[in-house]
Amino acid sequence: MKLLLAGVLLVLSSVSNATIITHGDLVTDDTTKVITQVSTGRQYTRFDTFDLSYAQTIEALEPSESYFGWNIATSAVADDFINAALGSDSSLCDGQVAYFSFCGQIVGWSDGDFGESYLSDSDYFAYLTSAGALTGTNIISLFEITSNGVVYDYENWSTDVSLDVYSSGRNGRPINLLLYKDFDATDPTAVTEPTSLVILSLSIFGLVAARARKKA
């Protein structure tokens, strides 16, 4: 048990310079570019990870490019992300086709927790509703998280052209497409992020606590 406790302290010390942020089933920190879903291992890009147009994002997903292996979030993935942040399986937004939907409120939210985006008092991310063959025919939707954690879904908001226009000239805070990557234990290029180390630490700590209770 002493060895396990030492391991917990060692791992926690490695992330002592990171501010850990947790909402529901999602965890991130201010030194990494990803948000991790604890229950599944799926990773999402923070809202301020990059500043790319739609075409540049597509290019970045190509083999040998910076985000190869990642995917653009679809409606279903974006809904999963919001449900994970809410900490419950909300049906208020799932599968909705209305332009404007209230999805719930993220408890303990502070503006910029998942990365500053677009406006100073709200954070946005974009997702792909349907893909066309040419630029301008790709339908984009938006999620908004207000400064007090209220979440709104703008389903079928506009096209990739409008996304690029609205994102430009916003003091370095565009609306980026949300990217995701599912956990793959066989991926030799997988990098352990600080948030993953925290999850591991908490898991080890839980095992230590359970063993201690059993002995007591």
Solvent accessible surface area in square Angstrom, and as a share of the most:
residue,aa,sasa,rsa
1,M,85,0.38
2,K,174,0.74
3,L,158,0.79
4,L,64,0.32
5,L,70,0.35
6,A,54,0.42
7,G,25,0.24
8,V,7,0.04
9,L,122,0.61
10,L,130,0.65
11,V,26,0.15
12,L,72,0.36
13,S,63,0.41
14,S,76,0.49
15,V,12,0.07
16,S,83,0.53
17,N,145,0.75
18,A,17,0.13
19,T,80,0.46
20,I,64,0.32
21,I,32,0.16
22,T,80,0.46
23,H,11,0.05
24,G,48,0.46
25,D,36,0.19
26,L,0,0.00
27,V,6,0.03
28,T,0,0.00
29,D,0,0.00
30,D,83,0.43
31,T,83,0.48
32,T,14,0.08
33,K,130,0.55
34,V,10,0.05
35,I,0,0.00
36,T,7,0.04
37,Q,22,0.10
38,V,67,0.39
39,S,84,0.54
40,T,82,0.48
41,G,20,0.19
42,R,40,0.14
43,Q,28,0.13
44,Y,0,0.00
45,T,3,0.01
46,R,26,0.09
47,F,5,0.02
48,D,70,0.36
49,T,22,0.13
50,F,25,0.10
51,D,94,0.49
52,L,57,0.29
53,S,37,0.24
54,Y,18,0.07
55,A,60,0.47
56,Q,94,0.42
57,T,0,0.00
58,I,67,0.34
59,E,106,0.47
60,A,9,0.07
61,L,34,0.17
62,E,86,0.39
63,P,83,0.52
64,S,113,0.73
65,E,77,0.34
66,S,92,0.59
67,Y,31,0.12
68,F,119,0.50
69,G,42,0.40
70,W,30,0.10
71,N,69,0.35
72,I,18,0.09
73,A,0,0.00
74,T,63,0.36
75,S,33,0.21
76,A,69,0.54
77,V,13,0.07
78,A,0,0.00
79,D,13,0.07
80,D,65,0.34
81,F,0,0.00
82,I,3,0.01
83,N,20,0.10
84,A,8,0.06
85,A,2,0.02
86,L,29,0.14
87,G,49,0.47
88,S,67,0.43
89,D,123,0.64
90,S,20,0.13
91,S,85,0.55
92,L,95,0.47
93,C,7,0.04
94,D,49,0.26
95,G,68,0.66
96,Q,71,0.32
97,V,122,0.70
98,A,50,0.39
99,Y,119,0.45
100,F,108,0.45
101,S,12,0.08
102,F,100,0.42
103,C,1,0.01
104,G,12,0.12
105,Q,94,0.42
106,I,2,0.01
107,V,132,0.76
108,G,65,0.63
109,W,17,0.06
110,S,62,0.40
111,D,44,0.23
112,G,15,0.14
113,D,19,0.10
114,F,0,0.00
115,G,1,0.01
116,E,64,0.29
117,S,0,0.00
118,Y,24,0.09
119,L,59,0.29
120,S,78,0.51
121,D,83,0.43
122,S,7,0.05
123,D,0,0.00
124,Y,25,0.10
125,F,2,0.01
126,A,0,0.00
127,Y,0,0.00
128,L,26,0.13
129,T,44,0.25
130,S,56,0.36
131,A,76,0.59
132,G,33,0.32
133,A,105,0.81
134,L,129,0.64
135,T,92,0.54
136,G,24,0.24
137,T,69,0.40
138,N,5,0.03
139,I,54,0.27
140,I,0,0.00
141,S,0,0.00
142,L,7,0.03
143,F,0,0.00
144,E,17,0.08
145,I,0,0.00
146,T,27,0.15
147,S,56,0.36
148,N,87,0.45
149,G,0,0.00
150,V,21,0.12
151,V,0,0.00
152,Y,52,0.20
153,D,1,0.00
154,Y,34,0.13
155,E,15,0.07
156,N,69,0.35
157,W,45,0.16
158,S,32,0.21
159,T,35,0.20
160,D,0,0.00
161,V,73,0.42
162,S,30,0.19
163,L,6,0.03
164,D,45,0.23
165,V,97,0.56
166,Y,105,0.40
167,S,19,0.12
168,S,75,0.48
169,G,83,0.79
170,R,95,0.35
171,N,141,0.73
172,G,65,0.63
173,R,68,0.25
174,P,10,0.06
175,I,6,0.03
176,N,6,0.03
177,L,6,0.03
178,L,3,0.01
179,L,1,0.00
180,Y,30,0.11
181,K,60,0.26
182,D,74,0.38
183,F,136,0.57
184,D,73,0.38
185,A,86,0.67
186,T,116,0.67
187,D,42,0.22
188,P,129,0.81
189,T,104,0.60
190,A,66,0.51
191,V,115,0.66
192,T,87,0.50
193,E,38,0.17
194,P,35,0.22
195,T,0,0.00
196,S,33,0.21
197,L,46,0.23
198,V,13,0.07
199,I,39,0.20
200,L,89,0.44
201,S,1,0.00
202,L,115,0.57
203,S,60,0.39
204,I,31,0.16
205,F,108,0.45
206,G,36,0.35
207,L,119,0.59
208,V,7,0.04
209,A,30,0.23
210,A,46,0.35
211,R,114,0.42
212,A,40,0.31
213,R,169,0.62
214,K,178,0.76
215,K,141,0.60
216,A,121,0.94
